[in-house]
Amino acid sequence: VVYTQSEILQREVYLFERLDSPNREPMKHLKAICFLRPTKENVELLVQELRRPKYSVYFIYFSNVISKSDVKALAEADEQEVVAEVQEFYGDYIAVNPHVFSLNLLGCCRGRSWDPAQLSRTTQGLTALLLSLKKCPMIRYQLSSEPAKRLAECVKQVITKEYELFDFRRTEVPPLLLILDRSDDAITPLLNQWTYQAMVHELLGINNNRIDLSRVPGISKDLREVVLSAENDEFYANNMYLNFAEIGTNIKNLMEDFQRRKPKEQQKLESIADMKAFVENYPQFKKMSGTVSKHVTVVGELSRLVAERNLLEVSEVEQELACQSDHSSALQVLILALKPRGISSCHCLGSGDLVLGGSGSSVCGCSGSWPLPAQLVSAVVEYGGKRVRGSDLFSTKDAVAITKQFLKGLKGIENVYTQHQPLLQETLDQLIKGKLKDSQYPYLGPNTLRDRPQDIIVFLIGGATYEEALAVFNLNRSNPGVRIVLGGTTIHNTRR
């Protein structure tokens, strides 16, 4: 996710191995750099490795704090004195975007309580993030969520125990860690998305920056899996937050630019200078060729799926249900939308009992591979329904909010498909303005922030979304001096 293999090769790293791979050959002429999570299993694998070392020297980097007893176990195993270095290099999380991170955990809670192993992993991931960003934060959490309070306490315990590691230079305004629960807004992960990165995750799925295109009709062998990374792909970096209509225009411009730069087929290489120029430009041309074919394929597949699944219709209905309070007219639109038109089961699920006969059969006529059990809909309501939520997700708006919405309507909503704003946007907006209620989001411990926060790390137990990543990106842009980082146990799409 962070570093490409070609970048590592430029640093003279020629062999990539997993520590648990069986039958690795001894190569005493090579030095080894080990980068590992400090788990019991990994320490045991390292102990076995050091007893029978396969390389001449070992530089060991752990992605989090390692216990003294584990270091002692490694020292005792290193009888041949091949270990040159042991360091903690805090990277115990996945850096998804420059302002977004994930722990790649699914199903972190059992009912309303933490799975103990997942609580431990989440605490480790969050404290590693704080150490790598050199932040010792004040902590606020969502009062209505027991898991949020529990995680806040666990992070605080680590900070207290490892106080020497967290002894960073004090800033005028201390950083703030805000811990929230996905169950307060179970709507956002269920909506179709229309910005590039979010659409790719919704329709194709992003897994550690990799996109599986193997199911695309007629896909060529070298495009079955592609990598989309803002670090190494300029087109993706410039377009990931733009909406689908703009992407189409930009793809066309990319193609035209590519055509202009394409070496002429009959290019005459008459002089050494001609050959030199061709060789120098060829890698850039090759790279651009890869970028063009990759994005044309991805955008083409997104377009195909949008048409095949009637997602424009689906999305319009979803947005009306999520953002407007006139549900009686929305119900009529919904019934029309769910007539047999090839809408997939996973998009019908959101319409609850309307879709489900008593037996759990579908009235929408879709032939998706999803089962449609009534339990699935009621489970979502149980997880994020009114009884559970600490905030008023569908608030009956006050006069000020209604006026704002009216004015926004006069300007023209940017797009009927992007009316929805995640709850997180409002929460962070209140936080930045110093208006977030202590009664709903208390501080852990006696101290509170006197000033408005500038460094904010917000963490969503139960997973964040790319719609929320977009909201954070926009808040960072529109609030100079405020830096927000968003994290979650995972990054959701509807299916997840």
Contacts in CASP RR format, 6 or more apart in sequence:
PFRMAT RR
TARGET T0000
AUTHOR 0000-0000-0000
METHOD contacts of the structure
MODEL  1
VVYTQSEILQREVYLFERLDSPNREPMKHLKAICFLRPTKENVELLVQEL
RRPKYSVYFIYFSNVISKSDVKALAEADEQEVVAEVQEFYGDYIAVNPHV
FSLNLLGCCRGRSWDPAQLSRTTQGLTALLLSLKKCPMIRYQLSSEPAKR
LAECVKQVITKEYELFDFRRTEVPPLLLILDRSDDAITPLLNQWTYQAMV
HELLGINNNRIDLSRVPGISKDLREVVLSAENDEFYANNMYLNFAEIGTN
IKNLMEDFQRRKPKEQQKLESIADMKAFVENYPQFKKMSGTVSKHVTVVG
ELSRLVAERNLLEVSEVEQELACQSDHSSALQVLILALKPRGISSCHCLG
SGDLVLGGSGSSVCGCSGSWPLPAQLVSAVVEYGGKRVRGSDLFSTKDAV
AITKQFLKGLKGIENVYTQHQPLLQETLDQLIKGKLKDSQYPYLGPNTLR
DRPQDIIVFLIGGATYEEALAVFNLNRSNPGVRIVLGGTTIHNTRR
1 94 0 8 1.000
1 95 0 8 1.000
1 96 0 8 1.000
1 208 0 8 1.000
1 209 0 8 1.000
1 229 0 8 1.000
2 95 0 8 1.000
2 231 0 8 1.000
4 227 0 8 1.000
4 229 0 8 1.000
4 232 0 8 1.000
5 16 0 8 1.000
8 16 0 8 1.000
13 33 0 8 1.000
14 30 0 8 1.000
15 27 0 8 1.000
15 30 0 8 1.000
17 24 0 8 1.000
19 34 0 8 1.000
19 36 0 8 1.000
19 42 0 8 1.000
19 45 0 8 1.000
19 46 0 8 1.000
19 49 0 8 1.000
20 45 0 8 1.000
24 54 0 8 1.000
25 54 0 8 1.000
26 54 0 8 1.000
26 55 0 8 1.000
27 54 0 8 1.000
27 55 0 8 1.000
28 54 0 8 1.000
28 55 0 8 1.000
28 56 0 8 1.000
29 56 0 8 1.000
30 55 0 8 1.000
30 56 0 8 1.000
31 55 0 8 1.000
31 56 0 8 1.000
31 57 0 8 1.000
31 58 0 8 1.000
31 59 0 8 1.000
32 54 0 8 1.000
32 55 0 8 1.000
32 57 0 8 1.000
32 58 0 8 1.000
32 59 0 8 1.000
33 59 0 8 1.000
33 61 0 8 1.000
34 46 0 8 1.000
34 58 0 8 1.000
34 59 0 8 1.000
34 60 0 8 1.000
34 61 0 8 1.000
35 61 0 8 1.000
35 63 0 8 1.000
35 89 0 8 1.000
36 42 0 8 1.000
36 46 0 8 1.000
36 60 0 8 1.000
36 61 0 8 1.000
36 62 0 8 1.000
36 63 0 8 1.000
37 62 0 8 1.000
37 63 0 8 1.000
37 64 0 8 1.000
37 92 0 8 1.000
38 62 0 8 1.000
38 63 0 8 1.000
38 64 0 8 1.000
38 65 0 8 1.000
38 66 0 8 1.000
38 67 0 8 1.000
38 70 0 8 1.000
43 66 0 8 1.000
43 70 0 8 1.000
43 73 0 8 1.000
43 74 0 8 1.000
46 60 0 8 1.000
46 74 0 8 1.000
46 77 0 8 1.000
47 73 0 8 1.000
47 74 0 8 1.000
47 77 0 8 1.000
48 77 0 8 1.000
49 58 0 8 1.000
50 58 0 8 1.000
50 74 0 8 1.000
50 77 0 8 1.000
50 78 0 8 1.000
50 79 0 8 1.000
50 80 0 8 1.000
50 82 0 8 1.000
50 83 0 8 1.000
51 77 0 8 1.000
51 79 0 8 1.000
53 80 0 8 1.000
53 82 0 8 1.000
55 82 0 8 1.000
56 82 0 8 1.000
57 82 0 8 1.000
57 83 0 8 1.000
57 84 0 8 1.000
58 82 0 8 1.000
58 83 0 8 1.000
58 84 0 8 1.000
59 84 0 8 1.000
59 85 0 8 1.000
59 87 0 8 1.000
60 74 0 8 1.000
60 83 0 8 1.000
60 85 0 8 1.000
60 86 0 8 1.000
60 87 0 8 1.000
61 87 0 8 1.000
61 88 0 8 1.000
61 89 0 8 1.000
62 86 0 8 1.000
62 87 0 8 1.000
62 88 0 8 1.000
62 89 0 8 1.000
63 89 0 8 1.000
63 90 0 8 1.000
63 91 0 8 1.000
63 92 0 8 1.000
63 128 0 8 1.000
64 88 0 8 1.000
64 90 0 8 1.000
64 91 0 8 1.000
64 92 0 8 1.000
64 124 0 8 1.000
64 125 0 8 1.000
64 127 0 8 1.000
64 128 0 8 1.000
65 88 0 8 1.000
65 127 0 8 1.000
65 131 0 8 1.000
65 162 0 8 1.000
65 165 0 8 1.000
66 86 0 8 1.000
66 88 0 8 1.000
71 86 0 8 1.000
74 83 0 8 1.000
74 86 0 8 1.000
75 83 0 8 1.000
90 128 0 8 1.000
90 129 0 8 1.000
90 131 0 8 1.000
90 132 0 8 1.000
91 128 0 8 1.000
91 129 0 8 1.000
91 132 0 8 1.000
92 124 0 8 1.000
92 125 0 8 1.000
92 128 0 8 1.000
92 129 0 8 1.000
93 101 0 8 1.000
93 102 0 8 1.000
93 103 0 8 1.000
93 125 0 8 1.000
93 126 0 8 1.000
93 128 0 8 1.000
93 129 0 8 1.000
94 101 0 8 1.000
94 102 0 8 1.000
94 103 0 8 1.000
94 104 0 8 1.000
94 208 0 8 1.000
95 101 0 8 1.000
96 102 0 8 1.000
96 209 0 8 1.000
96 469 0 8 1.000
96 491 0 8 1.000
97 197 0 8 1.000
97 230 0 8 1.000
97 240 0 8 1.000
97 469 0 8 1.000
97 473 0 8 1.000
98 230 0 8 1.000
99 469 0 8 1.000
99 472 0 8 1.000
99 473 0 8 1.000
99 476 0 8 1.000
99 484 0 8 1.000
99 485 0 8 1.000
99 486 0 8 1.000
100 464 0 8 1.000
100 469 0 8 1.000
100 472 0 8 1.000
100 485 0 8 1.000
100 486 0 8 1.000
100 487 0 8 1.000
100 491 0 8 1.000
101 129 0 8 1.000
101 485 0 8 1.000
101 486 0 8 1.000
101 487 0 8 1.000
101 488 0 8 1.000
102 463 0 8 1.000
102 464 0 8 1.000
102 487 0 8 1.000
102 488 0 8 1.000
102 489 0 8 1.000
102 490 0 8 1.000
102 491 0 8 1.000
103 121 0 8 1.000
103 122 0 8 1.000
103 125 0 8 1.000
103 488 0 8 1.000
103 489 0 8 1.000
103 490 0 8 1.000
104 208 0 8 1.000
104 490 0 8 1.000
105 118 0 8 1.000
105 121 0 8 1.000
105 122 0 8 1.000
105 489 0 8 1.000
105 490 0 8 1.000
106 489 0 8 1.000
106 490 0 8 1.000
106 496 0 8 1.000
107 115 0 8 1.000
107 118 0 8 1.000
107 462 0 8 1.000
107 489 0 8 1.000
108 114 0 8 1.000
108 115 0 8 1.000
108 118 0 8 1.000
108 119 0 8 1.000
108 122 0 8 1.000
108 147 0 8 1.000
108 461 0 8 1.000
108 462 0 8 1.000
108 489 0 8 1.000
109 115 0 8 1.000
109 118 0 8 1.000
109 147 0 8 1.000
109 461 0 8 1.000
109 462 0 8 1.000
112 146 0 8 1.000
112 147 0 8 1.000
113 146 0 8 1.000
113 147 0 8 1.000
114 147 0 8 1.000
114 150 0 8 1.000
114 151 0 8 1.000
118 489 0 8 1.000
119 147 0 8 1.000
119 150 0 8 1.000
119 151 0 8 1.000
119 154 0 8 1.000
120 154 0 8 1.000
122 151 0 8 1.000
122 461 0 8 1.000
122 489 0 8 1.000
123 151 0 8 1.000
123 154 0 8 1.000
123 155 0 8 1.000
123 158 0 8 1.000
126 151 0 8 1.000
126 155 0 8 1.000
126 177 0 8 1.000
126 459 0 8 1.000
127 155 0 8 1.000
127 158 0 8 1.000
127 159 0 8 1.000
127 162 0 8 1.000
129 457 0 8 1.000
129 485 0 8 1.000
130 136 0 8 1.000
130 137 0 8 1.000
130 155 0 8 1.000
130 159 0 8 1.000
130 166 0 8 1.000
130 177 0 8 1.000
130 457 0 8 1.000
131 165 0 8 1.000
131 166 0 8 1.000
133 457 0 8 1.000
133 485 0 8 1.000
134 168 0 8 1.000
135 168 0 8 1.000
135 175 0 8 1.000
135 177 0 8 1.000
135 455 0 8 1.000
135 457 0 8 1.000
136 159 0 8 1.000
136 166 0 8 1.000
136 167 0 8 1.000
136 168 0 8 1.000
136 174 0 8 1.000
136 175 0 8 1.000
137 174 0 8 1.000
137 175 0 8 1.000
137 176 0 8 1.000
137 177 0 8 1.000
137 455 0 8 1.000
137 457 0 8 1.000
138 174 0 8 1.000
138 175 0 8 1.000
138 176 0 8 1.000
138 177 0 8 1.000
138 443 0 8 1.000
138 444 0 8 1.000
138 447 0 8 1.000
138 448 0 8 1.000
138 449 0 8 1.000
139 152 0 8 1.000
139 155 0 8 1.000
139 156 0 8 1.000
139 176 0 8 1.000
139 177 0 8 1.000
139 179 0 8 1.000
139 443 0 8 1.000
139 444 0 8 1.000
140 152 0 8 1.000
140 176 0 8 1.000
140 177 0 8 1.000
140 178 0 8 1.000
140 179 0 8 1.000
140 436 0 8 1.000
140 441 0 8 1.000
140 442 0 8 1.000
140 443 0 8 1.000
140 444 0 8 1.000
141 148 0 8 1.000
141 149 0 8 1.000
141 151 0 8 1.000
141 152 0 8 1.000
141 178 0 8 1.000
141 179 0 8 1.000
141 180 0 8 1.000
141 441 0 8 1.000
141 442 0 8 1.000
141 444 0 8 1.000
142 148 0 8 1.000
142 179 0 8 1.000
142 180 0 8 1.000
142 181 0 8 1.000
142 184 0 8 1.000
142 390 0 8 1.000
142 440 0 8 1.000
142 441 0 8 1.000
143 149 0 8 1.000
143 390 0 8 1.000
143 439 0 8 1.000
143 440 0 8 1.000
143 441 0 8 1.000
143 442 0 8 1.000
144 181 0 8 1.000
144 184 0 8 1.000
144 388 0 8 1.000
144 389 0 8 1.000
144 390 0 8 1.000
144 391 0 8 1.000
144 440 0 8 1.000
145 180 0 8 1.000
145 181 0 8 1.000
145 183 0 8 1.000
145 184 0 8 1.000
145 390 0 8 1.000
145 461 0 8 1.000
147 181 0 8 1.000
147 461 0 8 1.000
148 179 0 8 1.000
148 180 0 8 1.000
148 181 0 8 1.000
148 461 0 8 1.000
149 444 0 8 1.000
151 179 0 8 1.000
151 459 0 8 1.000
151 461 0 8 1.000
152 177 0 8 1.000
152 179 0 8 1.000
152 444 0 8 1.000
153 444 0 8 1.000
155 177 0 8 1.000
155 179 0 8 1.000
156 444 0 8 1.000
159 166 0 8 1.000
171 454 0 8 1.000
171 455 0 8 1.000
172 451 0 8 1.000
173 449 0 8 1.000
173 451 0 8 1.000
173 452 0 8 1.000
173 453 0 8 1.000
173 454 0 8 1.000
173 455 0 8 1.000
174 449 0 8 1.000
175 453 0 8 1.000
175 454 0 8 1.000
175 455 0 8 1.000
175 456 0 8 1.000
175 457 0 8 1.000
176 431 0 8 1.000
176 449 0 8 1.000
176 453 0 8 1.000
176 455 0 8 1.000
176 456 0 8 1.000
176 457 0 8 1.000
177 457 0 8 1.000
177 458 0 8 1.000
177 459 0 8 1.000
178 427 0 8 1.000
178 431 0 8 1.000
178 441 0 8 1.000
178 456 0 8 1.000
178 457 0 8 1.000
178 458 0 8 1.000
178 459 0 8 1.000
179 459 0 8 1.000
179 461 0 8 1.000
180 424 0 8 1.000
180 427 0 8 1.000
180 458 0 8 1.000
180 459 0 8 1.000
180 460 0 8 1.000
180 461 0 8 1.000
181 460 0 8 1.000
181 461 0 8 1.000
181 462 0 8 1.000
182 189 0 8 1.000
182 460 0 8 1.000
182 461 0 8 1.000
182 462 0 8 1.000
182 463 0 8 1.000
182 492 0 8 1.000
183 383 0 8 1.000
183 384 0 8 1.000
183 385 0 8 1.000
183 388 0 8 1.000
183 389 0 8 1.000
183 462 0 8 1.000
184 384 0 8 1.000
184 389 0 8 1.000
184 390 0 8 1.000
184 391 0 8 1.000
184 393 0 8 1.000
184 423 0 8 1.000
185 391 0 8 1.000
185 393 0 8 1.000
185 422 0 8 1.000
185 423 0 8 1.000
185 424 0 8 1.000
186 380 0 8 1.000
186 383 0 8 1.000
186 384 0 8 1.000
186 385 0 8 1.000
187 322 0 8 1.000
187 393 0 8 1.000
187 420 0 8 1.000
188 420 0 8 1.000
188 422 0 8 1.000
188 423 0 8 1.000
188 424 0 8 1.000
188 465 0 8 1.000
188 467 0 8 1.000
188 468 0 8 1.000
189 463 0 8 1.000
189 465 0 8 1.000
189 492 0 8 1.000
189 493 0 8 1.000
189 494 0 8 1.000
189 496 0 8 1.000
190 318 0 8 1.000
190 350 0 8 1.000
190 380 0 8 1.000
190 494 0 8 1.000
191 315 0 8 1.000
191 318 0 8 1.000
191 319 0 8 1.000
191 322 0 8 1.000
191 420 0 8 1.000
191 467 0 8 1.000
191 494 0 8 1.000
192 202 0 8 1.000
192 311 0 8 1.000
192 314 0 8 1.000
192 315 0 8 1.000
192 318 0 8 1.000
192 347 0 8 1.000
192 417 0 8 1.000
192 494 0 8 1.000
193 199 0 8 1.000
193 201 0 8 1.000
193 202 0 8 1.000
193 466 0 8 1.000
193 467 0 8 1.000
194 243 0 8 1.000
194 244 0 8 1.000
194 315 0 8 1.000
194 415 0 8 1.000
194 417 0 8 1.000
194 418 0 8 1.000
195 240 0 8 1.000
195 241 0 8 1.000
195 242 0 8 1.000
195 243 0 8 1.000
195 244 0 8 1.000
195 418 0 8 1.000
195 466 0 8 1.000
195 467 0 8 1.000
195 470 0 8 1.000
196 236 0 8 1.000
196 239 0 8 1.000
196 240 0 8 1.000
196 241 0 8 1.000
196 242 0 8 1.000
196 244 0 8 1.000
196 247 0 8 1.000
197 206 0 8 1.000
197 228 0 8 1.000
197 236 0 8 1.000
197 240 0 8 1.000
197 241 0 8 1.000
197 466 0 8 1.000
197 469 0 8 1.000
198 465 0 8 1.000
198 466 0 8 1.000
198 467 0 8 1.000
198 469 0 8 1.000
198 470 0 8 1.000
199 244 0 8 1.000
199 302 0 8 1.000
200 206 0 8 1.000
200 211 0 8 1.000
200 228 0 8 1.000
200 298 0 8 1.000
200 302 0 8 1.000
201 466 0 8 1.000
201 491 0 8 1.000
201 493 0 8 1.000
202 493 0 8 1.000
202 494 0 8 1.000
203 301 0 8 1.000
203 302 0 8 1.000
203 305 0 8 1.000
203 306 0 8 1.000
204 211 0 8 1.000
204 212 0 8 1.000
204 213 0 8 1.000
204 298 0 8 1.000
204 301 0 8 1.000
204 302 0 8 1.000
205 211 0 8 1.000
205 212 0 8 1.000
205 493 0 8 1.000
206 228 0 8 1.000
206 491 0 8 1.000
209 227 0 8 1.000
209 228 0 8 1.000
209 229 0 8 1.000
210 225 0 8 1.000
210 226 0 8 1.000
210 227 0 8 1.000
211 225 0 8 1.000
211 226 0 8 1.000
211 227 0 8 1.000
211 228 0 8 1.000
211 298 0 8 1.000
212 224 0 8 1.000
212 225 0 8 1.000
213 219 0 8 1.000
213 223 0 8 1.000
213 224 0 8 1.000
213 225 0 8 1.000
213 226 0 8 1.000
213 297 0 8 1.000
213 298 0 8 1.000
213 301 0 8 1.000
214 224 0 8 1.000
214 225 0 8 1.000
216 223 0 8 1.000
216 297 0 8 1.000
216 301 0 8 1.000
219 297 0 8 1.000
223 293 0 8 1.000
223 294 0 8 1.000
223 297 0 8 1.000
226 294 0 8 1.000
226 297 0 8 1.000
226 298 0 8 1.000
227 233 0 8 1.000
228 236 0 8 1.000
228 294 0 8 1.000
228 298 0 8 1.000
229 236 0 8 1.000
230 236 0 8 1.000
230 237 0 8 1.000
230 240 0 8 1.000
231 237 0 8 1.000
233 291 0 8 1.000
234 291 0 8 1.000
235 250 0 8 1.000
235 254 0 8 1.000
235 291 0 8 1.000
235 295 0 8 1.000
236 295 0 8 1.000
238 250 0 8 1.000
239 246 0 8 1.000
239 247 0 8 1.000
239 250 0 8 1.000
241 470 0 8 1.000
241 473 0 8 1.000
242 250 0 8 1.000
243 415 0 8 1.000
243 418 0 8 1.000
244 302 0 8 1.000
244 306 0 8 1.000
247 299 0 8 1.000
248 299 0 8 1.000
251 295 0 8 1.000
251 296 0 8 1.000
251 299 0 8 1.000
254 291 0 8 1.000
254 292 0 8 1.000
254 295 0 8 1.000
255 292 0 8 1.000
255 296 0 8 1.000
258 288 0 8 1.000
258 289 0 8 1.000
258 292 0 8 1.000
261 285 0 8 1.000
261 288 0 8 1.000
262 285 0 8 1.000
263 278 0 8 1.000
263 281 0 8 1.000
263 282 0 8 1.000
263 285 0 8 1.000
267 274 0 8 1.000
267 278 0 8 1.000
268 274 0 8 1.000
269 275 0 8 1.000
269 278 0 8 1.000
305 311 0 8 1.000
306 312 0 8 1.000
308 342 0 8 1.000
309 342 0 8 1.000
309 343 0 8 1.000
309 344 0 8 1.000
309 347 0 8 1.000
310 337 0 8 1.000
310 341 0 8 1.000
310 342 0 8 1.000
310 343 0 8 1.000
311 347 0 8 1.000
312 417 0 8 1.000
313 337 0 8 1.000
313 341 0 8 1.000
313 343 0 8 1.000
314 337 0 8 1.000
314 343 0 8 1.000
314 347 0 8 1.000
315 417 0 8 1.000
316 416 0 8 1.000
316 417 0 8 1.000
317 330 0 8 1.000
317 333 0 8 1.000
317 334 0 8 1.000
317 337 0 8 1.000
318 347 0 8 1.000
319 416 0 8 1.000
319 417 0 8 1.000
319 418 0 8 1.000
319 419 0 8 1.000
319 420 0 8 1.000
320 330 0 8 1.000
320 333 0 8 1.000
321 327 0 8 1.000
321 330 0 8 1.000
321 334 0 8 1.000
322 419 0 8 1.000
322 420 0 8 1.000
323 419 0 8 1.000
323 420 0 8 1.000
324 330 0 8 1.000
325 394 0 8 1.000
325 396 0 8 1.000
331 354 0 8 1.000
334 351 0 8 1.000
334 354 0 8 1.000
335 354 0 8 1.000
337 343 0 8 1.000
338 348 0 8 1.000
338 351 0 8 1.000
338 354 0 8 1.000
338 355 0 8 1.000
338 363 0 8 1.000
338 364 0 8 1.000
338 365 0 8 1.000
339 364 0 8 1.000
340 364 0 8 1.000
340 365 0 8 1.000
340 366 0 8 1.000
342 365 0 8 1.000
342 366 0 8 1.000
342 367 0 8 1.000
343 364 0 8 1.000
343 366 0 8 1.000
344 366 0 8 1.000
344 368 0 8 1.000
344 370 0 8 1.000
345 362 0 8 1.000
345 364 0 8 1.000
345 366 0 8 1.000
345 367 0 8 1.000
345 368 0 8 1.000
345 369 0 8 1.000
345 370 0 8 1.000
345 371 0 8 1.000
345 372 0 8 1.000
346 368 0 8 1.000
346 370 0 8 1.000
346 494 0 8 1.000
346 495 0 8 1.000
347 494 0 8 1.000
348 355 0 8 1.000
348 362 0 8 1.000
348 364 0 8 1.000
348 366 0 8 1.000
348 372 0 8 1.000
349 355 0 8 1.000
349 370 0 8 1.000
349 372 0 8 1.000
349 376 0 8 1.000
349 377 0 8 1.000
350 377 0 8 1.000
350 380 0 8 1.000
351 364 0 8 1.000
352 377 0 8 1.000
353 374 0 8 1.000
353 377 0 8 1.000
354 363 0 8 1.000
355 362 0 8 1.000
355 363 0 8 1.000
355 364 0 8 1.000
355 372 0 8 1.000
355 377 0 8 1.000
356 362 0 8 1.000
356 363 0 8 1.000
356 372 0 8 1.000
356 374 0 8 1.000
356 377 0 8 1.000
357 363 0 8 1.000
357 374 0 8 1.000
358 374 0 8 1.000
360 372 0 8 1.000
360 373 0 8 1.000
360 374 0 8 1.000
361 372 0 8 1.000
362 372 0 8 1.000
382 388 0 8 1.000
390 440 0 8 1.000
391 423 0 8 1.000
391 427 0 8 1.000
391 440 0 8 1.000
393 423 0 8 1.000
395 401 0 8 1.000
397 405 0 8 1.000
413 419 0 8 1.000
420 467 0 8 1.000
421 471 0 8 1.000
422 465 0 8 1.000
422 467 0 8 1.000
422 468 0 8 1.000
422 471 0 8 1.000
424 458 0 8 1.000
424 460 0 8 1.000
424 468 0 8 1.000
424 471 0 8 1.000
424 472 0 8 1.000
424 486 0 8 1.000
425 468 0 8 1.000
425 471 0 8 1.000
425 475 0 8 1.000
427 436 0 8 1.000
427 441 0 8 1.000
428 456 0 8 1.000
428 458 0 8 1.000
428 471 0 8 1.000
428 472 0 8 1.000
428 475 0 8 1.000
428 484 0 8 1.000
429 475 0 8 1.000
430 436 0 8 1.000
430 437 0 8 1.000
431 453 0 8 1.000
431 456 0 8 1.000
432 452 0 8 1.000
432 453 0 8 1.000
432 456 0 8 1.000
432 475 0 8 1.000
432 479 0 8 1.000
432 482 0 8 1.000
433 452 0 8 1.000
434 452 0 8 1.000
434 453 0 8 1.000
438 448 0 8 1.000
443 449 0 8 1.000
453 482 0 8 1.000
454 481 0 8 1.000
454 482 0 8 1.000
454 483 0 8 1.000
455 483 0 8 1.000
456 482 0 8 1.000
456 483 0 8 1.000
456 484 0 8 1.000
456 485 0 8 1.000
457 484 0 8 1.000
457 485 0 8 1.000
457 487 0 8 1.000
458 472 0 8 1.000
458 484 0 8 1.000
458 485 0 8 1.000
458 486 0 8 1.000
458 487 0 8 1.000
459 486 0 8 1.000
459 487 0 8 1.000
459 488 0 8 1.000
460 468 0 8 1.000
460 486 0 8 1.000
460 487 0 8 1.000
460 488 0 8 1.000
460 489 0 8 1.000
461 488 0 8 1.000
461 489 0 8 1.000
462 488 0 8 1.000
462 489 0 8 1.000
462 490 0 8 1.000
462 492 0 8 1.000
463 487 0 8 1.000
463 488 0 8 1.000
463 489 0 8 1.000
463 490 0 8 1.000
463 491 0 8 1.000
463 492 0 8 1.000
464 486 0 8 1.000
464 487 0 8 1.000
464 488 0 8 1.000
464 490 0 8 1.000
464 491 0 8 1.000
464 492 0 8 1.000
465 491 0 8 1.000
465 492 0 8 1.000
465 493 0 8 1.000
466 491 0 8 1.000
468 486 0 8 1.000
469 486 0 8 1.000
469 491 0 8 1.000
472 484 0 8 1.000
472 485 0 8 1.000
472 486 0 8 1.000
475 482 0 8 1.000
475 484 0 8 1.000
476 482 0 8 1.000
476 483 0 8 1.000
476 484 0 8 1.000
490 496 0 8 1.000
END
